[in-house]
Amino acid sequence: MKKWLLRIGLGFLGVLVLLYAVLMVRSSLPATVHDQELQLVRARIPAGFNAFDALQTAKSQFWWPKNQGDQIYDLVRDTNWDAALASTVLASNREMLASWDAAANMPAFQVPAIRSFDDDMSYLADWKRLTQVAQVRENVLLHNGQDKEAFDQIVNHIQLGRRMQNAQGPLIQYLVGLAVCNLGLNQMQRWVGRTDLTPGQLKDYLRQLEPNPDEEAAAFANTIKAEYQCQSKVLDDLRRGKVRDSETSGYYHRPTRWLPVFNYSQTKALCANFNLKLIQAAAHHYYEAKVTDLESRPSLAAMYLSGNAVGQILFYMTLPAMTSSLATKSKGNAQLQATRTILALRAYQLTHGHLPADLNALVPEFMEAVPIDDFDGQPLRYAPDRKTVYSVGKNLKDDGGDDRGSDTEPASQRHLDLVYKFDF
């Protein structure tokens, strides 16, 4: 009996040794990393030509006293309007707004190179605060009946947000730039029905806001390339034991080579292949990206048996945020096209005395074609009775302009239409 137990034990030990040997071999096999297309080429910008530097100057000139913060936020949102405080805000931020305008007119926009996720990007929060002061100025102009000047400022605001998206920073910067752009689009949607702009002027703003697919694709591609640079740096730091522990201010221990759990080149190849797919998917409509395929992952057991468990777990932890960027990009495009459509609807109403029955009536007098919903590749939807333009959103289902959502329904069945309302 003891001999049998000994044989079983030795057999089990032999299996473990064999498994360890297989995992060690797998963990040591190098992978070919095809990342030539993920290299980010940065330009050398002469002093005085970079919008980033102008915004840094604007930050140093920013005035927003904490004891009046809530009242100034009301001015940004155009609620509880206080004309005297608005005048004070503009007077106190005169130099800041001049630097903001200078940034909008500079030919280049490039942030400092981001080498890791620990790099200082506090300027992103500053961009939002500067944007809010610009919104106060836009609202002041509109309250004073200077509609043309206000809409010119809003267009500059939107264009600056677009350029922030393509300033060669990682994903967080792209998202901040998109948020800045969307704040300007919200301004247009909120004010277009209250202005005295002529149909001709509205058509001109339509033209100025027309999206450029090549520029949009380049902005997203540069973002993913910058993100890949950060990922590569973190993986290299992990390999060398240089990943900082924020709690102890020390460093995490690097995975020992005697444990078959981390392979630097295999993990880097995973990141490179995925980011290349992400860039390719972003050049198409959201439904063509096949996000569920991009999000597919092996089982936990398969990860451990790969010999690169730590690398795979780290990679798949970043997957949801990266794939959601496709929906965020499409949402930004949908809001831009919806805003253009609302401008066209206002121009039509001013010309004909009523709203059109459908968006086809806007072509070709006000638009060359009905704008396309970037989510499903179909024309944007329009409900004249409810005064809304809407996109089907990431569930790719037309819910009739219902954006209420429902926590009791499965995620795939929730009402996720993106609805943009107008009041004229």
C-alpha positions, -999 to 999 in steps of 0.1 A, spaced: 0 0 0 28 24 9 45 17 -24 14 26 -43 10 58 -24 46 66 -31 42 59 -68 11 81 -69 29 109 -50 59 106 -73 36 106 -104 18 137 -91 52 154 -84 63 145 -119 32 161 -134 39 193 -115 75 193 -126 65 188 -162 38 215 -159 64 238 -143 88 231 -171 62 237 -198 52 270 -182 88 281 -178 94 274 -215 62 294 -224 72 322 -201 106 325 -217 96 324 -253 101 358 -269 73 373 -290 77 395 -320 63 429 -313 49 447 -345 46 482 -332 62 503 -360 28 518 -368 24 528 -332 54 551 -330 43 586 -323 62 612 -343 64 645 -325 70 679 -342 96 705 -331 75 736 -325 92 770 -323 86 791 -292 54 812 -295 37 788 -319 24 761 -295 -12 766 -282 -2 745 -251 22 772 -240 -5 799 -244 -29 779 -222 -1 775 -196 1 813 -196 -36 816 -193 -36 793 -163 -13 817 -144 -37 846 -152 -68 827 -141 -92 845 -115 -119 825 -97 -123 833 -60 -134 803 -40 -159 823 -20 -178 831 -52 -173 798 -69 -210 787 -68 -222 821 -82 -197 819 -110 -208 784 -118 -243 798 -122 -229 822 -148 -213 793 -167 -246 774 -167 -266 806 -174 -287 802 -143 -294 829 -117 -278 854 -140 -259 882 -123 -248 908 -148 -226 927 -124 -207 896 -113 -203 885 -149 -187 919 -157 -163 914 -128 -153 879 -140 -145 892 -175 -126 922 -162 -106 901 -138 -98 875 -165 -91 899 -193 -55 887 -197 -65 851 -193 -90 854 -221 -65 871 -243 -42 841 -238 -71 817 -245 -78 836 -278 -41 835 -286 -41 797 -281 -71 794 -305 -52 811 -332 -18 794 -329 -9 770 -357 3 741 -335 -9 723 -304 13 697 -287 15 687 -251 48 676 -235 57 640 -242 40 616 -217 63 588 -207 43 571 -179 9 572 -161 27 591 -133 36 621 -154 21 654 -143 -10 662 -164 -26 687 -139 -30 710 -169 -60 690 -179 -80 703 -150 -68 738 -158 -82 735 -193 -117 728 -180 -115 759 -157 -103 781 -185 -132 768 -207 -157 778 -181 -145 814 -181 -147 813 -219 -183 802 -214 -191 831 -191 -178 854 -219 -200 837 -245 -231 841 -222 -223 877 -216 -222 884 -253 -254 866 -259 -272 884 -231 -260 917 -246 -274 908 -280 -240 904 -296 -250 871 -311 -225 870 -340 -196 878 -317 -208 851 -293 -211 824 -319 -177 832 -333 -163 827 -298 -182 794 -294 -168 782 -327 -133 790 -316 -140 772 -283 -152 741 -302 -122 741 -325 -98 745 -296 -114 714 -280 -109 695 -312 -72 705 -313 -68 694 -276 -79 659 -288 -51 658 -313 -23 673 -291 -5 639 -290 -14 630 -254 -29 598 -240 -65 589 -238 -74 610 -207 -63 641 -227 -84 631 -257 -114 628 -234 -108 662 -218 -105 678 -253 -138 661 -263 -155 674 -231 -143 710 -239 -156 706 -275 -190 693 -262 -194 722 -238 -192 745 -268 -217 724 -287 -240 725 -257 -238 763 -258 -249 764 -295 -278 740 -289 -290 761 -259 -288 795 -275 -296 789 -312 -333 794 -307 -328 826 -288 -305 844 -312 -312 868 -341 -287 851 -364 -298 850 -400 -302 817 -420 -270 827 -440 -250 831 -408 -263 798 -394 -253 781 -427 -218 796 -423 -215 780 -388 -227 748 -403 -198 749 -427 -173 758 -400 -183 729 -379 -182 703 -406 -162 673 -394 -131 662 -412 -129 624 -411 -92 623 -418 -84 647 -389 -107 628 -366 -90 595 -375 -55 611 -370 -65 625 -336 -77 591 -323 -47 573 -338 -23 597 -321 -41 592 -288 -38 554 -290 -1 557 -300 6 580 -270 -14 555 -248 8 526 -261 39 545 -252 27 548 -216 18 511 -216 52 501 -230 70 523 -203 49 507 -175 57 472 -188 94 480 -190 94 495 -155 76 463 -142 103 442 -158 130 462 -141 112 465 -107 107 503 -112 69 505 -108 63 529 -79 40 520 -50 19 551 -43 12 539 -7 48 533 4 66 556 -21 88 526 -28 87 502 -57 68 470 -64 90 439 -66 95 427 -102 82 392 -110 110 367 -103 123 349 -133 118 316 -114 80 320 -115 65 316 -150 41 344 -146 54 374 -167 68 377 -202 76 412 -212 76 408 -250 44 387 -250 26 413 -230 39 441 -252 28 422 -283 -7 418 -268 -9 456 -262 5 464 -297 -18 441 -315 -49 453 -297 -40 490 -301 -35 485 -339 -70 469 -340 -84 498 -321 -70 523 -345 -84 503 -375 -118 500 -358 -120 537 -351 -119 545 -388 -153 529 -392 -187 533 -377 -192 519 -342 -213 490 -353 -185 479 -377 -159 479 -349 -173 446 -334 -165 457 -299 -176 423 -284 -148 407 -304 -123 432 -292 -134 426 -256 -131 388 -258 -106 373 -234 -94 338 -223 -104 321 -191 -85 328 -159 -71 292 -161 -59 298 -197 -41 330 -185 -23 311 -158 -13 283 -181 0 307 -207 32 314 -186 23 351 -187 -5 354 -161 6 387 -147 11 402 -181 -23 390 -194 -42 401 -163 -26 436 -165 -35 438 -202 -72 426 -198 -77 450 -169 -71 479 -193 -94 465 -219 -128 480 -209 -115 516 -207 -97 512 -241 -127 497 -259 -151 522 -244 -131 549 -261 -147 538 -294 -182 546 -281 -169 579 -266 -155 589 -300 -188 580 -317 -207 599 -291 -187 630 -297 -193 627 -334 -230 623 -328 -232 654 -307 -213 674 -334 -236 662 -362 -267 668 -340 -256 703 -333 -251 710 -370 -285 695 -377 -301 718 -351 -285 748 -367 -299 737 -401 -334 732 -386 -333 767 -372 -322 781 -406 -350 762 -422 -376 775 -397 -365 811 -402 -367 807 -440 -399 788 -443 -418 797 -410 -420 761 -397 -399 731 -390 -395 704 -417 -414 671 -415 -381 652 -420 -344 659 -423 -344 652 -460 -360 686 -464 -328 703 -453 -310 690 -484 -296 707 -504 -307 741 -493 -290 740 -459 -269 708 -458 -253 687 -485 -266 655 -470 -284 643 -438 -257 638 -412 -249 602 -404 -251 586 -370 -216 573 -362 -230 545 -342 -251 526 -368 -241 543 -400 -277 555 -407 -290 591 -409 -295 608 -376 -331 605 -363 -355 634 -359 -387 638 -339 -403 672 -349 -432 668 -324 -408 664 -295 -382 688 -310 -353 664 -307 -325 650 -329 -311 617 -316 -286 589 -321 -293 553 -314 -262 551 -291 -241 521 -283 -269 496 -280 -275 502 -318 -312 501 -312 -336 529 -321 -356 534 -289 -376 563 -304 -355 590 -287 -359 575 -253 -329 582 -231 -343 575 -197 -324 543 -191 -335 515 -168 -314 498 -141 -338 469 -140 -332 458 -176 -302 440 -190 -275 465 -202 -282 455 -238 -319 463 -235 -316 497 -217 -327 528 -235 -295 544 -246 -305 568 -273 -285 600 -273 -310 628 -274 -303 664 -283 -332 688 -277 -340 723 -292 -365 749 -281 -376 768 -312 
